[in-house]
Structure formats: C-alpha cells, structure tokens
Amino acid sequence: MPVYEYKCEGCGYQFEVTHSMNEIPVVFCPECKTHSKKVITGGTGFIMKGSHQKD
C-alpha cells in the first residue's frame, strides 16, 4: 500500500499514513488531533528505455 504524507492544519506537524489508493481517509494529527490534509509531493522521476539527452 502507498504511503502518503500529511500536514496538520492546526500545529503544522507532518507525518505519514499508509492507506489504499481508493480509500479517502479522514486523517487527524497524532500530536494535537486536528484534521490534516494530504501534502502534494513532486513524485518520483523515471527514465524511459532508449531516452537520451541532446547536447
């Protein structure tokens, strides 16, 4: 299952939660119990086979 990063709207604490891609969880901060929102990350890079850089 994927790991998602969340940030607390109340105290700013950042933490990770594991859940399925289809699940829409209601996540609360483990520090202050305030509702938290998922942090949108930049993702990962990848290289396609046969790709190359131009000089």
OpenMM code with the backbone's topology and positions (N, CA, C; nanometers):
from openmm import Vec3, app, unit

residues = "MET PRO VAL TYR GLU TYR LYS CYS GLU GLY CYS GLY TYR GLN PHE GLU VAL THR HIS SER MET ASN GLU ILE PRO VAL VAL PHE CYS PRO GLU CYS LYS THR HIS SER LYS LYS VAL ILE THR GLY GLY THR GLY PHE ILE MET LYS GLY SER HIS GLN LYS ASP".split()
positions = [
    Vec3(0.0841, -0.1188, 0.0000),
    Vec3(0.0000, 0.0000, 0.0000),
    Vec3(0.0881, 0.1245, 0.0000),
    Vec3(0.0414, 0.2290, -0.0665),
    Vec3(0.1199, 0.3527, -0.0726),
    Vec3(0.1237, 0.4268, 0.0609),
    Vec3(0.2280, 0.5034, 0.0781),
    Vec3(0.2449, 0.5872, 0.1969),
    Vec3(0.2217, 0.7317, 0.1543),
    Vec3(0.1359, 0.8023, 0.2268),
    Vec3(0.1029, 0.9412, 0.1960),
    Vec3(0.1507, 1.0319, 0.3079),
    Vec3(0.1964, 1.1513, 0.2702),
    Vec3(0.2416, 1.2492, 0.3682),
    Vec3(0.1283, 1.3472, 0.3964),
    Vec3(0.1077, 1.3754, 0.5239),
    Vec3(0.0022, 1.4676, 0.5670),
    Vec3(0.0634, 1.5797, 0.6493),
    Vec3(-0.0049, 1.6952, 0.6502),
    Vec3(0.0367, 1.8090, 0.7325),
    Vec3(-0.0835, 1.8571, 0.8114),
    Vec3(-0.0645, 1.8749, 0.9407),
    Vec3(-0.1709, 1.9193, 1.0295),
    Vec3(-0.2064, 2.0646, 1.0014),
    Vec3(-0.3358, 2.0931, 0.9922),
    Vec3(-0.3818, 2.2299, 0.9704),
    Vec3(-0.3705, 2.3141, 1.0971),
    Vec3(-0.3618, 2.2481, 1.2125),
    Vec3(-0.3565, 2.3196, 1.3400),
    Vec3(-0.2155, 2.3541, 1.3852),
    Vec3(-0.1307, 2.2507, 1.3962),
    Vec3(0.0027, 2.2727, 1.4532),
    Vec3(0.1161, 2.2636, 1.3513),
    Vec3(0.0868, 2.2203, 1.2272),
    Vec3(0.1894, 2.2125, 1.1236),
    Vec3(0.2713, 2.0845, 1.1247),
    Vec3(0.2406, 1.9919, 1.2157),
    Vec3(0.3137, 1.8650, 1.2256),
    Vec3(0.2954, 1.7844, 1.0970),
    Vec3(0.4054, 1.7297, 1.0418),
    Vec3(0.3978, 1.6461, 0.9224),
    Vec3(0.4212, 1.5013, 0.9612),
    Vec3(0.3421, 1.4108, 0.8997),
    Vec3(0.3510, 1.2688, 0.9320),
    Vec3(0.3048, 1.1871, 0.8126),
    Vec3(0.3318, 1.0570, 0.8160),
    Vec3(0.2957, 0.9672, 0.7065),
    Vec3(0.1845, 0.8724, 0.7483),
    Vec3(0.0971, 0.8392, 0.6509),
    Vec3(-0.0135, 0.7459, 0.6727),
    Vec3(-0.0152, 0.6488, 0.5551),
    Vec3(-0.0333, 0.5202, 0.5838),
    Vec3(-0.0445, 0.4177, 0.4803),
    Vec3(-0.1914, 0.3842, 0.4602),
    Vec3(-0.2373, 0.3940, 0.3342),
    Vec3(-0.3742, 0.3528, 0.3009),
    Vec3(-0.3831, 0.3253, 0.1520),
    Vec3(-0.4877, 0.2556, 0.1093),
    Vec3(-0.5025, 0.2207, -0.0317),
    Vec3(-0.5298, 0.3448, -0.1152),
    Vec3(-0.5046, 0.3349, -0.2454),
    Vec3(-0.5257, 0.4472, -0.3363),
    Vec3(-0.6731, 0.4823, -0.3486),
    Vec3(-0.7615, 0.3844, -0.3321),
    Vec3(-0.9056, 0.4064, -0.3462),
    Vec3(-0.9705, 0.4621, -0.2205),
    Vec3(-0.9019, 0.4538, -0.1096),
    Vec3(-0.9559, 0.4995, 0.0184),
    Vec3(-0.9439, 0.6515, 0.0304),
    Vec3(-1.0476, 0.7149, 0.0838),
    Vec3(-1.0448, 0.8583, 0.1123),
    Vec3(-1.0563, 0.8722, 0.2640),
    Vec3(-0.9429, 0.8648, 0.3331),
    Vec3(-0.9472, 0.8650, 0.4792),
    Vec3(-0.9655, 1.0049, 0.5380),
    Vec3(-1.0236, 1.0096, 0.6551),
    Vec3(-1.0269, 1.1320, 0.7341),
    Vec3(-0.9127, 1.1153, 0.8337),
    Vec3(-0.8112, 1.1996, 0.8211),
    Vec3(-0.6894, 1.1830, 0.8995),
    Vec3(-0.6765, 1.2947, 1.0023),
    Vec3(-0.6461, 1.2549, 1.1245),
    Vec3(-0.6265, 1.3506, 1.2329),
    Vec3(-0.4818, 1.3454, 1.2806),
    Vec3(-0.4283, 1.4589, 1.3167),
    Vec3(-0.2909, 1.4731, 1.3639),
    Vec3(-0.2686, 1.3891, 1.4897),
    Vec3(-0.1606, 1.3098, 1.4930),
    Vec3(-0.1319, 1.2317, 1.6131),
    Vec3(-0.0850, 1.3185, 1.7306),
    Vec3(-0.0453, 1.4422, 1.7033),
    Vec3(0.0028, 1.5326, 1.8087),
    Vec3(-0.1100, 1.6106, 1.8752),
    Vec3(-0.1975, 1.6745, 1.7922),
    Vec3(-0.2995, 1.7635, 1.8506),
    Vec3(-0.4430, 1.7242, 1.8142),
    Vec3(-0.4592, 1.6160, 1.7359),
    Vec3(-0.5911, 1.5616, 1.6981),
    Vec3(-0.6725, 1.6530, 1.6055),
    Vec3(-0.6072, 1.7497, 1.5370),
    Vec3(-0.6734, 1.8377, 1.4412),
    Vec3(-0.6771, 1.7695, 1.3047),
    Vec3(-0.7774, 1.8015, 1.2225),
    Vec3(-0.7887, 1.7475, 1.0873),
    Vec3(-0.6640, 1.7833, 1.0074),
    Vec3(-0.6148, 1.6882, 0.9283),
    Vec3(-0.4934, 1.7093, 0.8498),
    Vec3(-0.5211, 1.6879, 0.7022),
    Vec3(-0.4439, 1.7558, 0.6166),
    Vec3(-0.4590, 1.7438, 0.4718),
    Vec3(-0.3366, 1.6768, 0.4111),
    Vec3(-0.3612, 1.6042, 0.3006),
    Vec3(-0.2539, 1.5369, 0.2296),
    Vec3(-0.1634, 1.6409, 0.1644),
    Vec3(-0.0331, 1.6185, 0.1735),
    Vec3(0.0648, 1.7059, 0.1107),
    Vec3(0.0888, 1.6536, -0.0303),
    Vec3(0.0795, 1.7418, -0.1285),
    Vec3(0.1071, 1.7028, -0.2669),
    Vec3(0.2581, 1.7092, -0.2866),
    Vec3(0.3164, 1.5945, -0.3206),
    Vec3(0.4614, 1.5890, -0.3390),
    Vec3(0.4956, 1.5922, -0.4866),
    Vec3(0.6205, 1.6128, -0.5169),
    Vec3(0.6676, 1.6220, -0.6543),
    Vec3(0.6708, 1.4892, -0.7268),
    Vec3(0.6557, 1.3797, -0.6571),
    Vec3(0.6601, 1.2486, -0.7210),
    Vec3(0.8033, 1.2025, -0.7427),
    Vec3(0.8153, 1.0925, -0.8131),
    Vec3(0.9475, 1.0377, -0.8392),
    Vec3(0.9803, 1.0520, -0.9859),
    Vec3(1.1060, 1.0586, -1.0151),
    Vec3(1.1495, 1.0663, -1.1540),
    Vec3(1.1696, 0.9269, -1.2103),
    Vec3(1.1668, 0.9177, -1.3419),
    Vec3(1.1938, 0.7897, -1.4053),
    Vec3(1.2558, 0.8145, -1.5415),
    Vec3(1.3244, 0.7148, -1.5925),
    Vec3(1.3879, 0.7241, -1.7237),
    Vec3(1.3281, 0.6158, -1.8109),
    Vec3(1.2808, 0.6553, -1.9285),
    Vec3(1.2246, 0.5581, -2.0222),
    Vec3(1.3386, 0.4950, -2.1017),
    Vec3(1.3267, 0.3671, -2.1283),
    Vec3(1.4287, 0.2953, -2.2028),
    Vec3(1.4476, 0.3603, -2.3392),
    Vec3(1.5721, 0.3833, -2.3756),
    Vec3(1.6019, 0.4426, -2.5051),
    Vec3(1.6019, 0.5944, -2.5047),
    Vec3(1.5722, 0.6554, -2.3911),
    Vec3(1.5735, 0.8015, -2.3866),
    Vec3(1.7173, 0.8512, -2.3763),
    Vec3(1.7390, 0.9727, -2.4238),
    Vec3(1.8713, 1.0323, -2.4151),
    Vec3(1.8602, 1.1839, -2.4126),
    Vec3(1.9671, 1.2482, -2.3680),
    Vec3(1.9704, 1.3933, -2.3647),
    Vec3(2.0361, 1.4453, -2.4913),
    Vec3(1.9877, 1.5599, -2.5389),
    Vec3(2.0533, 1.6254, -2.6517),
    Vec3(2.1663, 1.7112, -2.5987),
    Vec3(2.2747, 1.7178, -2.6733),
    Vec3(2.3898, 1.8007, -2.6319),
    Vec3(2.3635, 1.9458, -2.6553),
] * unit.nanometer
topology = app.Topology()
chain = topology.addChain("A")
for resn in residues:
    res = topology.addResidue(resn, chain)
    for name in ("N", "CA", "C"):
        topology.addAtom(name, app.Element.getBySymbol(name[0]), res)
